[in-house]
């Protein structure tokens, strides 16, 4: 059985802050699987839409916040097929985003307007992986 995860926990954030030196430049590898229909909380007030559209709502804010902390989106590609990996672990999109430091990334994900937009990300995604890579020199 594949464990589906979307949102970081407080423990995830603390572990990242402990394990990666604050000033280390990082590239975040995002593997994303969209829901056919976004699942917003009942009281959110957001209009129903496909998962990919909900993710775009999130991305509009996220791109601004990435730039605000000195980061830069590097690559976005639609996945075509799984070659190696568990059956059922298929992705729709792969995204690479560079940050000047892990501290900049953690600063971004704590911003109130970023957190407000994250409702769209959570509604949009069926599953996700976020891997921290050391940005090449």
C-alpha positions in Angstrom: 0.0 0.0 0.0 1.3 3.5 -0.9 1.1 6.1 1.8 -0.4 9.3 0.3 0.9 12.5 1.7 0.2 16.1 0.8 0.9 18.6 3.6 4.0 18.9 5.7 3.6 18.3 9.4 5.3 20.5 12.1 7.6 17.5 12.6 8.6 17.6 8.9 9.4 21.4 9.2 11.4 20.9 12.4 13.4 17.9 10.9 14.3 20.0 7.8 15.5 22.8 10.0 17.6 20.4 12.0 19.0 18.3 9.2 19.9 21.0 6.6 22.2 23.8 7.6 20.2 27.1 7.4 22.4 28.8 4.8 22.6 25.8 2.4 21.2 26.6 -1.1 18.6 24.0 -1.9 16.6 22.8 -4.9 13.2 21.4 -4.0 12.0 18.4 -6.2 8.2 18.3 -6.2 6.3 15.2 -7.5 2.6 16.0 -7.7 -0.5 13.9 -8.4 -3.7 16.0 -8.9 -7.2 15.0 -7.8 -9.7 14.8 -10.6 -11.8 17.2 -8.6 -10.3 19.5 -5.9 -11.5 18.8 -2.3 -11.9 22.0 -0.5 -13.1 22.1 3.1 -16.9 22.6 3.2 -16.6 26.1 4.8 -13.8 27.4 2.5 -16.1 29.3 0.1 -13.9 28.2 -2.9 -15.7 27.2 -6.1 -15.4 23.6 -7.1 -12.8 22.9 -9.9 -10.4 20.3 -11.2 -7.4 19.6 -9.0 -5.0 21.1 -11.6 -7.0 24.3 -11.6 -6.9 24.5 -7.8 -3.1 24.0 -7.9 -2.8 26.9 -10.3 -4.7 29.1 -7.7 -2.0 28.1 -5.2 0.8 28.6 -7.7 -0.1 32.2 -8.4 0.7 33.1 -4.8 3.5 30.5 -4.4 5.5 31.9 -7.4 5.3 35.4 -5.9 6.5 34.1 -2.5 9.3 32.1 -4.1 10.7 35.2 -5.7 10.1 37.3 -2.6 12.6 35.1 -0.7 15.1 35.0 -3.5 14.1 31.7 -5.0 13.5 30.8 -8.6 11.3 28.2 -10.3 13.6 26.2 -12.6 11.6 23.5 -14.3 8.0 22.3 -14.7 7.1 19.2 -16.7 4.1 17.0 -17.1 4.9 13.4 -16.4 4.3 10.9 -19.2 4.8 7.5 -17.7 6.3 5.6 -14.8 9.3 3.6 -15.8 10.7 2.5 -12.4 8.6 2.7 -9.2 5.8 1.1 -7.3 2.7 0.3 -9.2 0.1 3.0 -8.4 2.8 5.7 -7.7 2.3 7.7 -10.8 2.8 11.5 -10.9 1.2 14.2 -13.0 3.9 16.9 -12.7 7.5 17.3 -11.7 8.7 20.8 -10.5 12.2 22.0 -9.5 12.5 25.2 -7.5 15.8 26.7 -6.3 16.1 28.6 -3.0 19.1 30.6 -1.8 18.9 28.7 1.5 16.8 26.2 3.3 16.1 29.1 5.7 14.6 31.1 2.8 12.3 28.2 2.0 11.2 27.8 5.7 10.6 31.6 5.9 8.4 31.4 2.8 6.2 28.5 4.0 5.5 30.4 7.2 4.3 33.6 5.5 0.6 34.2 6.3 -0.4 34.8 2.6 1.4 31.6 1.6 -0.3 29.7 4.3 -3.7 31.1 3.2 -3.0 30.0 -0.4 -2.0 26.5 0.7 -5.7 25.5 1.0 -5.7 25.3 -2.8 -2.6 23.1 -2.8 -4.2 20.7 -0.2 -7.5 20.6 -2.1 -5.7 20.0 -5.4 -3.4 17.2 -4.6 -4.1 13.5 -4.2 -0.5 12.8 -3.4 2.9 14.6 -3.3 6.5 14.2 -2.6 8.9 17.0 -1.8 12.6 16.1 -1.7 15.3 18.6 -0.7 18.3 18.5 -3.0 21.7 20.3 -2.5 21.8 22.9 -5.3 24.9 22.2 -7.4 27.7 24.8 -7.1 
